[in-house]
Amino acid sequence: MSYETIEVAPLSANIGAEISGVDLSQRLGNQTFSEIHDALMEHQVIFFRDQLMDWEQHKAFGRRFGELHVHPTAPSPEGHPEILTIRGDAKSKRVAGQHWHTDVSCDEEPPMGSILHLHEVPVPGGDTMFASMYAAYEALSDSMKEFLADKCAWHESEHVHGKRYGHKGGMRDGDESPFPKALHPIVRTHPVTGKKALYVNANFTTLIEGLTEKESDVILGMLCDHIDTPEFHCRFAWRDNSVAFWDNRCTQHKALWDYYPKTRHGYRVTVQGDRPV
């Protein structure tokens, strides 16, 4: 694919590219927006360096791709429910995202994409790993693909968000049912590219519908081990004011907490998606 207004440098054979030649704090022209969108569709996660954005500019960039998602339980800065604070420092007992996952897959309509802007990063450390779920699906045997084709699995959040946030957040869905759960296909079809992607993750996926708990645990364990295959991955080394934009419909990611007690700090906006099919 050729680009006229941006430069795109792939990070690995299967996933990831670094983009230069654009200032995300400014309103994007239609051509530049289209090329960033195309690069995201092709590479699944894209990275930008040296970006200075305030919250409003960050949200404006996200809104070019759709309505912004509000996290079901995480606290947000006052007056900015779409902003999610990402921070690890000397006071942290854990950090978000240490296991392979796709963001908020427990929602009935999970996020399409996430845009993380880190203002302060440790040197060295704090990298993020990304995995291609296209590559993970394609590497399965034909027999396994056939077995999974009509299977769905439950994605639940209470065991994740309940421990992390309790009831400290905004309780998007009310106090009666603050922690969403949803049943999604194990193999989803990307609504733009038409490609099939594996859609289970170690954080939120709890049970394959129609199987016993023991059977489900074996299959989910195998799939999660499979996702950890290095050939499916790229690794992004952050610098201050870097941005990562990943497509939650076809990727997973995990944050490395190898920098304690140093600080890693920034903000994320998340773009609303649709129901997986």
GUSE-626458 format. One line per field, with one value per residue: residue number from 1; x, z, y of N, C-alpha, C in turn. Coordinates in pm, 1 decimal, m for minus. Example, Ala and Ser with C-alpha at 12.3 -4.5 7.8 and 13.67 -1.06 7.14 Angstrom:
num 1_2;
n_c1 1319.0_1285.0;
n_c3 780.0_708.0;
n_c2 m569.0_m225.0;
ca_c1 1230.0_1367.0;
ca_c3 780.0_714.0;
ca_c2 m450.0_m106.0;
c_c1 1320.0_1290.0;
c_c3 780.0_787.0;
c_c2 m330.0_3.0;
# end
This chain:
num 1_2_3_4_5_6_7_8_9_10_11_12_13_14_15_16_17_18_19_20_21_22_23_24_25_26_27_28_29_30_31_32_33_34_35_36_37_38_39_40_41_42_43_44_45_46_47_48_49_50_51_52_53_54_55_56_57_58_59_60_61_62_63_64_65_66_67_68_69_70_71_72_73_74_75_76_77_78_79_80_81_82_83_84_85_86_87_88_89_90_91_92_93_94_95_96_97_98_99_100_101_102_103_104_105_106_107_108_109_110_111_112_113_114_115_116_117_118_119_120_121_122_123_124_125_126_127_128_129_130_131_132_133_134_135_136_137_138_139_140_141_142_143_144_145_146_147_148_149_150_151_152_153_154_155_156_157_158_159_160_161_162_163_164_165_166_167_168_169_170_171_172_173_174_175_176_177_178_179_180_181_182_183_184_185_186_187_188_189_190_191_192_193_194_195_196_197_198_199_200_201_202_203_204_205_206_207_208_209_210_211_212_213_214_215_216_217_218_219_220_221_222_223_224_225_226_227_228_229_230_231_232_233_234_235_236_237_238_239_240_241_242_243_244_245_246_247_248_249_250_251_252_253_254_255_256_257_258_259_260_261_262_263_264_265_266_267_268_269_270_271_272_273_274_275_276_277;
n_c1 84.7_55.7_143.9_70.9_74.4_180.5_446.3_520.1_648.4_695.3_699.2_722.3_683.2_418.4_262.3_211.9_333.1_530.2_444.4_516.2_543.7_313.6_109.0_m68.7_m210.9_m332.7_m614.2_m696.3_m652.5_m868.5_m736.8_m507.7_m626.6_m759.8_m540.8_m410.2_m611.0_m616.2_m359.8_m381.4_m570.3_m419.7_m187.4_m267.5_m182.9_m59.2_203.4_315.6_553.5_674.6_448.1_250.4_m23.8_m317.8_m591.7_m833.6_m752.8_m659.5_m898.4_m1036.1_m890.7_m943.9_m1221.4_m1242.2_m1253.4_m1477.6_m1750.9_m1664.2_m1573.6_m1681.6_m1532.6_m1648.9_m1607.9_m1371.3_m1208.4_m1223.1_m1080.1_m1227.2_m1506.0_m1425.2_m1518.9_m1443.0_m1173.8_m910.6_m692.6_m360.2_m124.5_175.6_380.7_601.7_421.1_250.0_80.2_4.8_m21.9_m226.2_m320.4_m131.7_m155.7_m217.6_m464.7_m767.8_m915.4_m1172.8_m1341.8_m1555.3_m1779.0_m2097.6_m2083.1_m1781.9_m1486.0_m1373.9_m1115.6_m814.0_m640.9_m347.7_m161.9_140.1_291.3_506.2_773.1_956.2_1312.9_1539.9_1253.7_899.4_781.4_531.3_370.8_232.4_m5.4_m99.1_m417.1_m517.6_m297.9_m273.0_m513.6_m489.5_m278.2_m379.5_m479.5_m671.3_m866.9_m901.2_m989.0_m1234.1_m1363.6_m1387.9_m1548.0_m1828.5_m1846.6_m1902.0_m1796.6_m1794.4_m1731.1_m1619.5_m1614.1_m1600.0_m1413.3_m1182.2_m1207.5_m1337.6_m1153.2_m955.1_m1068.1_m1291.8_m1571.7_m1501.4_m1507.1_m1687.8_m1916.2_m2061.0_m2281.0_m2454.8_m2514.9_m2635.9_m2564.0_m2269.5_m2053.5_m1993.2_m2087.1_m2056.1_m2149.3_m1955.2_m1851.0_m1592.8_m1428.1_m1405.6_m1521.8_m1359.7_m1506.5_m1426.3_m1194.4_m1268.3_m1132.7_m1068.3_m1039.2_m895.7_m1076.7_m1054.4_m937.7_m690.4_m754.1_m1036.5_m1200.3_m1395.8_m1547.1_m1634.1_m1924.2_m2153.0_m1968.0_m1821.8_m1687.8_m1430.8_m1360.4_m1374.5_m1174.3_m944.0_m941.2_m945.8_m709.3_m520.8_m558.2_m486.5_m217.8_m127.7_m162.1_53.6_268.1_575.9_611.8_379.2_390.3_470.7_689.9_678.4_883.5_851.8_879.6_891.0_587.7_497.7_259.7_29.9_m191.1_m426.6_m610.4_m871.8_m1023.2_m874.6_m635.0_m427.8_m284.1_m21.8_109.9_437.6_563.6_828.4_968.9_947.5_1071.8_1005.8_831.4_554.5_340.3_32.5_m244.6_m551.7_m776.9_m1069.1_m1223.9_m1555.9_m1696.0_m1856.0_m2093.9_m1935.0_m1915.9;
n_c3 0.0_m82.4_40.4_64.5_233.9_478.6_638.9_659.2_850.7_881.7_1177.9_1227.0_1069.1_1086.0_1232.5_1333.8_1289.9_1252.6_1232.9_1072.0_1011.5_1074.3_1276.4_1548.7_1713.2_1564.5_1350.0_1129.2_779.0_519.1_348.6_494.3_725.9_607.9_521.5_763.2_878.9_689.9_725.4_986.6_947.0_787.2_940.3_1200.9_1456.2_1524.9_1556.8_1691.3_1723.7_1945.9_2005.3_2106.8_2287.1_2435.8_2657.4_2521.5_2253.0_2221.7_2255.5_2036.9_1819.7_1855.2_1810.6_1537.6_1443.9_1544.1_1786.7_2129.7_2372.6_2703.8_2993.6_3187.9_3469.6_3555.5_3724.3_3619.2_3505.3_3644.5_3469.9_3233.0_3117.6_2916.3_2928.4_3026.0_3284.7_3281.0_3480.3_3643.3_3926.2_4207.2_4411.9_4322.8_4344.7_4161.2_3801.9_3526.3_3265.9_3246.3_3146.9_2845.1_2646.9_2503.2_2491.1_2726.2_2646.3_2764.6_2728.3_2560.2_2313.0_2230.1_2248.8_1943.7_1896.3_2065.4_2196.1_2315.4_2491.4_2612.2_2846.8_3020.2_3056.1_3174.3_3150.9_3099.2_2997.2_3050.7_2808.5_2556.1_2448.2_2148.9_1981.6_1688.8_1607.7_1371.7_1264.7_1465.3_1438.2_1173.0_1198.7_1326.3_1309.1_1040.1_1140.8_1402.7_1348.1_1232.4_1449.4_1623.9_1485.0_1521.1_1784.5_2091.5_2352.7_2697.4_2820.8_3097.3_3358.1_3632.8_3794.9_3710.8_3693.5_3932.8_4134.1_4073.0_4059.5_4225.2_4354.8_4287.5_4059.6_3781.7_3751.3_3507.5_3413.2_3623.5_3975.0_4021.3_3829.0_3777.3_3655.3_3346.3_3133.9_2855.5_2571.6_2315.9_1977.1_1929.9_1713.4_1530.3_1264.1_1100.5_1062.9_865.5_717.1_661.9_741.5_939.4_1292.5_1598.8_1902.2_2195.7_2529.3_2794.2_3009.7_3025.2_2917.9_3015.3_2993.4_2759.3_2580.5_2606.9_2661.4_2921.0_3231.8_3274.4_3017.7_2876.7_3005.2_2923.1_2641.7_2625.5_2763.4_2589.6_2362.5_2466.5_2529.5_2270.7_2160.3_2270.1_2105.0_1970.4_1700.9_1627.3_1719.3_1798.0_1951.2_2134.4_2215.6_2430.2_2420.5_2582.5_2519.8_2313.3_2103.3_2084.3_1878.4_1865.2_1708.8_1851.1_1758.5_1629.3_1756.7_2043.1_2354.6_2594.0_2886.3_3001.0_3321.1_3425.6_3545.3_3802.3_4074.6_3906.9_3710.4_3492.3_3284.8_3155.4_2925.8_2801.4_2529.9_2405.4_2132.7_2042.4_1952.3_1760.9_1785.9_1808.1_1534.7;
n_c2 m119.0_223.7_551.4_897.8_1122.3_1049.8_863.7_520.9_266.2_m65.3_m276.3_m548.2_m873.3_m956.0_m773.4_m432.5_m97.4_196.2_534.3_837.9_1195.2_1336.6_1546.2_1484.9_1650.7_1839.4_1912.7_1657.3_1637.8_1508.9_1325.9_1254.5_1148.1_927.1_777.0_716.2_560.3_348.8_247.3_152.5_m51.2_m221.6_m281.5_m323.5_m232.8_88.7_331.8_641.3_904.5_1165.2_1334.7_1596.4_1638.7_1770.8_1679.0_1738.6_1752.3_1494.5_1348.8_1453.7_1354.4_1078.6_1079.5_1110.4_858.0_743.4_727.3_790.9_552.7_475.2_366.6_87.1_83.9_214.0_485.5_830.8_1143.1_1437.8_1556.2_1446.1_1181.6_1007.4_972.9_766.4_707.2_597.4_457.5_372.0_345.3_411.7_366.9_175.3_m135.7_m313.5_m312.1_m205.5_m432.8_m646.7_m901.0_m1088.4_m941.5_m806.4_m487.6_m439.8_m654.5_m767.4_m612.8_m578.9_m455.4_m429.7_m213.9_m60.9_39.6_151.0_432.6_520.7_755.7_819.3_1019.3_1024.5_806.0_518.2_468.1_219.9_13.7_m74.4_m143.9_m230.1_m522.6_m653.0_m859.7_m1034.2_m1130.9_m1220.3_m1361.6_m1552.6_m1695.1_m1792.0_m1969.3_m2188.6_m2534.4_m2683.7_m2853.2_m2758.3_m2498.6_m2561.9_m2682.2_m2463.0_m2288.8_m2243.2_m2181.7_m2004.8_m1781.2_m1683.0_m1358.5_m1192.3_m940.5_m886.9_m1025.1_m908.3_m616.9_m568.2_m633.1_m449.0_m189.8_m185.9_m22.0_234.7_379.7_530.7_379.3_309.1_159.3_162.4_92.6_m150.9_m341.8_m333.3_m456.2_m563.9_m846.2_m1066.0_m1263.8_m1384.5_m1466.8_m1711.0_m1699.5_m1416.0_m1202.4_m947.2_m629.9_m450.6_m539.0_m799.0_m1023.3_m1319.0_m1350.0_m1461.0_m1455.4_m1466.2_m1418.9_m1404.8_m1243.7_m1174.3_m1381.6_m1651.1_m1890.5_m2141.0_m2156.6_m2426.2_m2623.3_m2829.9_m2702.4_m2804.0_m2901.1_m2659.2_m2508.4_m2642.3_m2601.9_m2318.9_m2266.5_m2380.1_m2214.6_m1963.1_m2010.5_m2050.5_m1794.4_m1668.9_m1710.1_m1612.8_m1530.9_m1407.9_m1152.2_m802.6_m562.0_m268.1_m3.3_249.2_607.2_930.1_1101.8_940.6_767.8_501.3_323.3_88.4_m178.2_m322.2_m531.1_m718.0_m758.2_m834.2_m724.4_m663.8_m511.6_m450.9_m477.9_m390.6_m194.6_m94.6_95.9_309.0_563.6_538.0_696.5_817.8_872.6_731.5_712.0_555.3_399.6_350.3_33.2_m232.5_m507.0_m819.8_m1047.1;
ca_c1 0.0_134.6_92.3_116.1_87.3_248.3_543.8_482.1_759.5_652.7_784.0_743.3_620.0_275.8_184.7_277.4_405.7_551.1_401.6_576.1_497.0_180.8_89.8_m202.4_m279.8_m402.6_m721.6_m642.5_m720.2_m933.9_m639.8_m423.7_m711.0_m782.1_m417.8_m390.4_m708.8_m571.5_m241.7_m430.7_m631.4_m315.4_m85.2_m341.3_m144.6_30.3_273.2_356.5_649.0_685.9_315.5_206.5_m169.4_m391.8_m703.5_m931.3_m694.9_m658.4_m1035.6_m1073.2_m830.7_m1020.8_m1355.8_m1237.1_m1271.9_m1605.4_m1786.0_m1571.9_m1620.9_m1660.8_m1501.2_m1761.4_m1581.0_m1248.1_m1222.0_m1179.1_m1066.7_m1355.8_m1548.7_m1370.9_m1546.2_m1382.7_m1030.0_m866.5_m556.0_m271.4_m11.5_247.0_487.8_652.7_310.2_165.0_87.9_m12.9_m53.6_m326.1_m281.3_m13.6_m182.7_m269.2_m607.6_m821.6_m978.4_m1314.8_m1416.3_m1674.3_m1893.3_m2175.0_m2021.9_m1649.4_m1422.8_m1309.4_m973.5_m767.8_m534.1_m274.7_m61.1_221.1_363.4_629.2_804.1_1085.8_1418.7_1458.4_1140.3_763.5_738.0_404.1_369.3_109.0_m16.7_m195.7_m513.8_m524.2_m191.3_m304.5_m617.7_m439.8_m183.2_m451.6_m506.7_m804.6_m958.7_m932.5_m1073.0_m1369.3_m1420.7_m1417.6_m1623.7_m1960.9_m1839.7_m1900.7_m1740.5_m1832.4_m1630.6_m1669.9_m1523.7_m1597.8_m1289.3_m1074.4_m1229.9_m1377.4_m1032.0_m872.0_m1133.8_m1402.6_m1677.9_m1443.1_m1519.2_m1810.3_m2027.4_m2130.2_m2406.8_m2531.1_m2464.3_m2699.1_m2488.5_m2156.4_m1949.9_m2060.6_m2046.8_m2112.4_m2118.9_m1901.4_m1791.8_m1449.9_m1366.9_m1484.7_m1485.5_m1337.2_m1609.6_m1366.9_m1105.0_m1328.6_m1046.5_m1107.0_m945.6_m925.7_m1131.5_m1057.8_m818.7_m666.1_m810.0_m1181.6_m1275.2_m1408.7_m1611.8_m1688.1_m2064.8_m2180.9_m1868.4_m1806.3_m1581.5_m1302.6_m1333.9_m1351.1_m1044.5_m838.6_m939.5_m903.7_m567.6_m445.0_m564.3_m407.4_m77.4_m104.2_m151.0_184.6_369.8_648.9_598.7_256.9_405.6_569.3_715.9_697.4_959.3_797.8_952.2_796.7_499.1_462.1_119.4_m2.2_m331.7_m444.8_m742.5_m909.0_m1096.6_m783.3_m509.2_m421.3_m164.5_6.9_208.4_543.6_590.3_967.1_1030.2_927.0_967.9_999.0_696.1_503.9_216.4_m31.0_m390.5_m606.3_m915.9_m1109.5_m1326.2_m1664.3_m1705.5_m1985.7_m2102.8_m1858.5_m1986.4;
ca_c3 0.0_m89.4_118.1_12.7_336.3_596.0_616.0_736.6_860.8_956.7_1288.4_1218.0_950.7_1104.6_1303.6_1384.5_1204.0_1306.1_1137.4_1091.3_918.4_1108.7_1408.9_1588.9_1787.3_1466.7_1278.7_1014.7_650.7_481.1_292.1_602.7_806.4_533.2_518.3_897.2_891.2_607.4_789.9_1100.3_895.9_733.1_1037.2_1321.9_1559.3_1466.7_1659.4_1655.9_1818.0_1966.9_1991.2_2219.8_2282.4_2561.1_2658.0_2417.1_2124.9_2224.7_2228.8_1900.4_1730.1_1867.5_1753.6_1393.0_1412.9_1596.3_1920.6_2231.9_2469.8_2845.5_3066.3_3279.0_3613.2_3591.0_3752.4_3512.1_3552.4_3653.2_3347.8_3114.3_3136.5_2808.9_2952.3_3120.4_3330.0_3287.3_3563.4_3731.8_3993.4_4327.9_4499.5_4258.6_4384.6_4033.2_3693.9_3433.7_3136.7_3251.6_3077.3_2709.8_2646.7_2419.9_2589.4_2764.4_2564.5_2841.0_2682.7_2447.8_2194.8_2279.3_2175.3_1814.2_1906.1_2181.6_2162.7_2439.4_2482.2_2732.9_2865.5_3094.6_3051.5_3230.9_3056.5_3003.2_3054.4_3024.0_2671.4_2536.8_2347.8_2072.2_1911.5_1579.8_1616.2_1237.5_1255.1_1558.4_1378.5_1052.6_1234.9_1377.7_1212.7_980.6_1232.1_1513.8_1293.8_1215.0_1582.9_1686.4_1393.6_1571.0_1930.3_2156.1_2487.9_2787.3_2863.8_3220.3_3405.8_3777.6_3853.2_3668.1_3733.5_4072.7_4215.3_4043.0_4083.7_4318.7_4315.7_4293.0_3931.3_3748.9_3744.8_3384.1_3396.3_3747.2_4084.9_4024.3_3741.9_3736.3_3586.2_3232.7_3078.6_2721.3_2497.3_2185.1_1900.5_1951.6_1590.7_1479.2_1132.9_1108.0_980.2_756.1_633.2_629.8_786.9_1063.3_1402.5_1724.5_1994.2_2337.1_2594.7_2928.8_3111.5_3037.6_2870.5_3129.9_2967.2_2626.3_2587.5_2560.1_2710.4_3066.0_3277.2_3252.3_2873.4_2838.2_3056.0_2839.7_2511.1_2644.6_2798.8_2467.4_2277.4_2527.8_2506.4_2127.3_2138.4_2320.0_2005.0_1938.2_1560.7_1612.1_1804.5_1789.6_2082.4_2119.3_2319.7_2442.5_2462.1_2624.6_2417.5_2207.4_2093.8_2021.8_1839.3_1826.4_1669.6_1945.9_1691.1_1569.5_1830.5_2188.7_2401.8_2737.4_2930.8_3082.2_3444.2_3457.9_3571.8_3941.2_4118.2_3817.3_3673.0_3354.7_3305.6_3038.8_2917.5_2688.9_2486.3_2343.6_2031.8_2051.4_1843.9_1741.6_1839.9_1727.2_1458.9;
ca_c2 0.0_346.0_662.7_1026.7_1226.9_994.9_758.5_402.9_172.0_m183.9_m320.9_m692.6_m931.1_m981.9_m672.4_m313.6_m4.0_329.8_636.5_970.1_1297.5_1387.0_1604.4_1440.6_1756.6_1922.5_1844.1_1585.8_1645.5_1383.6_1233.4_1203.6_1059.3_803.8_699.1_660.6_451.6_236.2_188.9_75.3_m173.1_m309.3_m321.4_m361.7_m135.7_188.5_407.6_777.3_960.5_1310.1_1393.8_1678.4_1654.5_1779.6_1584.7_1769.9_1712.0_1347.9_1305.2_1492.0_1255.4_955.4_1093.6_1094.8_716.4_698.7_775.6_744.5_455.3_506.9_243.6_58.5_98.7_285.6_628.9_920.3_1281.9_1505.7_1622.0_1378.4_1038.9_927.9_963.6_663.8_732.5_482.3_499.6_282.5_418.9_348.4_333.6_74.5_m275.7_m382.8_m218.9_m259.1_m487.6_m731.5_m1026.1_m1070.9_m911.5_m699.8_m399.1_m442.1_m750.8_m804.1_m532.6_m634.0_m395.0_m392.2_m105.2_m82.4_67.6_226.9_527.0_548.0_861.9_819.3_1144.5_997.5_663.5_482.2_430.6_145.3_m57.9_m30.4_m172.1_m300.1_m628.7_m665.3_m987.2_m1037.2_m1239.4_m1278.6_m1461.5_m1660.8_m1777.5_m1859.1_m2074.4_m2305.0_m2641.2_m2679.6_m2922.5_m2668.1_m2391.8_m2617.0_m2701.2_m2333.2_m2202.1_m2206.3_m2172.9_m1873.9_m1785.6_m1573.8_m1261.5_m1132.9_m835.1_m864.4_m1076.1_m817.9_m478.1_m562.1_m630.2_m333.2_m61.2_m193.1_69.9_367.9_446.2_600.6_285.9_347.5_87.1_167.0_10.6_m283.2_m433.2_m250.8_m532.0_m627.4_m975.4_m1080.8_m1386.3_m1347.6_m1576.7_m1732.5_m1648.0_m1305.1_m1151.2_m803.7_m566.1_m372.6_m618.9_m928.0_m1132.2_m1385.2_m1330.1_m1528.4_m1355.5_m1504.1_m1364.5_m1456.0_m1154.4_m1166.4_m1497.9_m1741.0_m2020.4_m2166.6_m2198.2_m2560.9_m2717.8_m2832.0_m2612.7_m2870.1_m2897.9_m2520.9_m2465.6_m2701.6_m2534.7_m2179.5_m2269.0_m2404.2_m2095.9_m1855.9_m2045.8_m2028.7_m1650.0_m1626.5_m1744.8_m1489.0_m1489.5_m1328.5_m1033.9_m695.9_m501.5_m123.9_64.6_384.0_727.2_1033.8_1159.6_846.4_726.2_373.0_311.4_m50.5_m226.1_m427.0_m637.6_m815.8_m762.9_m834.1_m656.5_m669.5_m413.6_m509.4_m402.5_m421.7_m64.7_m52.1_190.5_423.9_606.1_529.3_771.1_877.5_868.8_655.4_719.4_429.8_424.3_252.7_m63.5_m296.5_m642.9_m914.3_m1151.4;
c_c1 88.5_63.4_152.9_145.9_157.7_353.7_514.4_596.8_715.8_752.6_812.9_666.8_468.7_196.3_273.1_348.0_418.3_523.0_468.0_517.6_360.3_181.9_m52.8_m278.1_m360.5_m513.4_m666.0_m722.7_m775.1_m834.9_m553.2_m502.9_m729.5_m657.3_m384.2_m485.2_m663.1_m450.1_m281.5_m491.8_m525.3_m224.7_m141.4_m307.2_m42.4_82.8_319.5_452.1_628.2_553.9_277.1_57.0_m222.5_m512.4_m803.0_m879.9_m690.1_m797.1_m1077.8_m1014.4_m909.8_m1156.5_m1355.7_m1270.4_m1403.7_m1635.2_m1689.0_m1641.8_m1592.6_m1640.8_m1610.0_m1733.5_m1462.0_m1276.4_m1170.0_m1160.9_m1202.2_m1386.3_m1499.8_m1394.3_m1481.2_m1232.6_m1001.3_m720.5_m479.1_m147.7_45.5_361.2_526.6_541.9_224.6_188.9_64.7_m33.7_m151.6_m258.9_m160.6_m32.3_m235.1_m420.0_m640.5_m914.1_m1129.0_m1396.1_m1539.8_m1796.4_m1966.5_m2123.0_m1883.2_m1586.4_m1362.0_m1158.0_m942.5_m648.0_m467.9_m163.2_14.9_306.6_498.9_654.1_940.0_1186.3_1523.1_1335.0_1006.3_715.2_598.6_420.5_232.6_111.3_m126.8_m288.2_m550.3_m422.3_m219.6_m411.3_m563.4_m347.5_m250.0_m468.7_m646.8_m906.8_m998.5_m1018.9_m1217.5_m1438.0_m1467.2_m1519.2_m1757.3_m1963.6_m1839.4_m1846.6_m1785.0_m1710.8_m1688.9_m1566.5_m1509.4_m1466.7_m1169.3_m1095.7_m1272.0_m1257.1_m955.9_m937.4_m1237.9_m1517.3_m1629.2_m1467.8_m1654.9_m1932.6_m2117.9_m2269.1_m2490.8_m2479.0_m2522.0_m2622.1_m2365.4_m2054.9_m2012.0_m2005.8_m2117.4_m2066.1_m2077.5_m1850.4_m1642.6_m1369.7_m1457.1_m1432.8_m1474.9_m1433.4_m1554.6_m1285.4_m1167.0_m1245.0_m1099.1_m996.5_m991.4_m970.3_m1160.0_m932.5_m812.0_m729.9_m959.3_m1256.4_m1275.4_m1461.4_m1660.8_m1829.0_m2080.5_m2079.6_m1871.4_m1693.0_m1443.7_m1264.7_m1297.3_m1212.7_m930.1_m827.9_m892.1_m755.7_m479.7_m442.1_m481.7_m258.0_m38.1_m83.7_m12.7_299.2_442.9_630.6_473.3_274.4_489.2_580.6_749.1_769.7_916.6_907.7_848.2_720.5_482.8_313.9_113.4_m152.5_m350.9_m591.0_m777.5_m978.5_m1005.0_m647.6_m533.8_m291.6_m144.1_120.1_310.8_571.8_729.7_1042.5_1010.7_1061.2_957.6_854.0_672.5_363.4_164.5_m181.4_m433.6_m746.5_m944.7_m1227.2_m1429.1_m1666.0_m1846.0_m1981.0_m2025.0_m1947.6_m1884.2;
c_c3 0.0_m13.9_67.0_122.5_462.7_549.8_710.9_731.8_944.5_1064.9_1284.3_1097.3_963.5_1162.7_1337.6_1280.3_1274.9_1197.8_1172.2_988.8_948.7_1251.8_1452.1_1668.5_1694.7_1398.8_1151.1_889.2_611.8_427.5_402.1_692.0_737.0_533.7_655.4_920.2_812.8_669.1_911.0_1054.7_846.8_841.8_1175.0_1444.1_1497.5_1577.6_1604.5_1763.9_1831.4_1942.0_2118.2_2204.5_2423.3_2551.2_2545.4_2279.2_2111.8_2191.2_2085.8_1799.0_1735.4_1800.0_1600.4_1351.7_1468.0_1731.3_2023.1_2334.4_2610.7_2919.7_3170.1_3425.0_3647.5_3623.4_3634.8_3569.9_3548.2_3523.3_3220.2_3126.2_3030.5_2830.2_3058.4_3155.2_3338.5_3366.8_3642.5_3794.3_4121.6_4424.4_4445.5_4317.5_4265.5_3927.6_3598.2_3313.5_3136.1_3184.5_2937.1_2715.5_2532.1_2508.3_2600.6_2674.1_2635.3_2802.2_2568.7_2314.4_2236.8_2194.2_2042.3_1825.6_2029.2_2140.8_2292.5_2413.3_2613.4_2738.1_2930.6_3096.3_3117.4_3120.5_3132.2_3072.6_3010.9_2882.8_2671.7_2424.8_2279.4_1994.7_1806.5_1595.0_1478.4_1227.3_1345.7_1500.1_1259.8_1086.4_1296.5_1268.7_1155.7_1072.8_1348.8_1466.1_1279.6_1350.2_1642.5_1609.2_1450.2_1722.2_1975.2_2297.6_2566.6_2823.7_2983.7_3279.4_3556.5_3839.8_3815.7_3727.5_3879.5_4165.2_4196.7_4088.0_4195.3_4268.7_4322.4_4165.8_3910.1_3744.0_3625.1_3372.2_3523.0_3850.5_4086.8_3940.3_3688.7_3648.6_3469.7_3201.2_2945.2_2660.9_2355.8_2110.8_1927.9_1829.8_1536.2_1342.9_1141.2_1014.5_863.3_663.3_588.1_674.1_917.8_1167.7_1524.0_1826.8_2131.0_2399.9_2740.0_3037.2_3133.1_3002.1_2977.0_3095.3_2823.8_2640.8_2531.0_2600.5_2862.6_3104.6_3251.1_3104.7_2827.8_2881.5_2969.8_2706.8_2525.4_2681.9_2677.6_2379.5_2335.2_2516.3_2361.4_2097.0_2179.9_2223.4_1957.9_1794.6_1534.0_1664.8_1742.0_1928.7_2061.5_2241.0_2322.9_2464.7_2508.8_2503.1_2294.2_2216.3_2028.9_1997.4_1789.3_1799.4_1759.2_1880.9_1637.9_1638.7_1977.2_2228.3_2549.6_2768.1_3021.5_3202.3_3494.9_3503.0_3715.4_4003.4_4029.7_3775.7_3523.4_3358.9_3174.0_3042.9_2791.7_2658.0_2403.2_2252.2_2036.2_1928.8_1827.5_1794.5_1751.1_1658.7_1387.3;
c_c2 124.4_458.9_792.9_1128.6_1179.1_895.5_644.5_302.3_51.9_m223.7_m469.8_m744.8_m938.7_m866.4_m552.9_m229.8_128.6_432.4_769.5_1066.5_1352.6_1438.9_1574.9_1546.1_1846.5_1842.3_1782.8_1616.3_1510.1_1280.9_1171.1_1109.5_925.0_715.4_640.2_543.8_328.4_167.3_105.8_m55.7_m272.6_m366.0_m352.6_m277.1_m42.2_279.2_542.1_827.8_1111.9_1382.7_1467.9_1704.7_1677.9_1685.9_1612.4_1730.9_1560.3_1293.8_1337.9_1395.6_1124.6_963.4_1090.5_951.5_661.3_761.6_717.6_656.4_505.9_374.6_215.5_88.4_187.7_431.4_711.5_1060.4_1353.2_1581.1_1557.5_1227.6_950.2_905.1_857.9_691.6_600.6_524.2_381.7_360.3_345.0_307.4_218.7_m64.1_m367.1_m275.0_m286.5_m323.6_m577.4_m866.7_m994.9_m1046.3_m816.6_m617.7_m420.5_m536.0_m801.8_m721.2_m602.8_m581.7_m344.2_m281.6_m149.1_m65.6_149.3_310.3_570.4_648.7_863.2_944.9_1123.1_848.2_637.8_450.3_349.5_87.9_m2.5_m53.8_m235.3_m400.8_m629.9_m797.1_m979.7_m1156.7_m1293.9_m1392.6_m1580.4_m1753.1_m1857.0_m1975.8_m2197.3_m2409.8_m2626.4_m2745.8_m2832.6_m2552.2_m2439.6_m2634.7_m2568.8_m2250.4_m2156.1_m2190.2_m2027.0_m1890.0_m1663.6_m1489.5_m1187.5_m1037.6_m826.8_m910.4_m990.0_m679.6_m464.9_m553.8_m499.4_m203.4_m65.7_m107.5_214.7_448.0_509.5_512.8_319.9_285.9_83.0_69.2_m129.8_m384.9_m361.5_m322.7_m610.4_m765.8_m992.4_m1212.4_m1347.1_m1470.8_m1588.3_m1686.7_m1538.2_m1262.9_m999.8_m731.6_m484.8_m459.9_m750.5_m1046.8_m1190.7_m1369.8_m1409.2_m1424.0_m1417.5_m1446.7_m1407.4_m1370.7_m1177.0_m1295.3_m1606.5_m1880.0_m2027.4_m2223.0_m2339.5_m2665.2_m2720.5_m2737.6_m2673.7_m2868.0_m2757.3_m2474.1_m2518.7_m2627.0_m2389.9_m2172.1_m2289.8_m2280.7_m1980.9_m1883.9_m2019.2_m1880.4_m1598.0_m1659.5_m1618.8_m1439.8_m1407.6_m1185.8_m922.4_m634.4_m354.6_m67.6_211.3_487.6_828.6_1087.2_1071.3_811.5_589.1_368.1_168.8_m82.7_m343.9_m546.3_m746.5_m820.6_m793.0_m764.7_m686.1_m573.3_m482.4_m419.4_m441.0_m297.3_m14.9_m16.0_314.9_450.1_587.8_587.6_829.0_856.3_793.3_701.3_594.6_456.6_312.1_161.6_m117.4_m439.5_m739.7_m1017.5_m1236.8;
# end
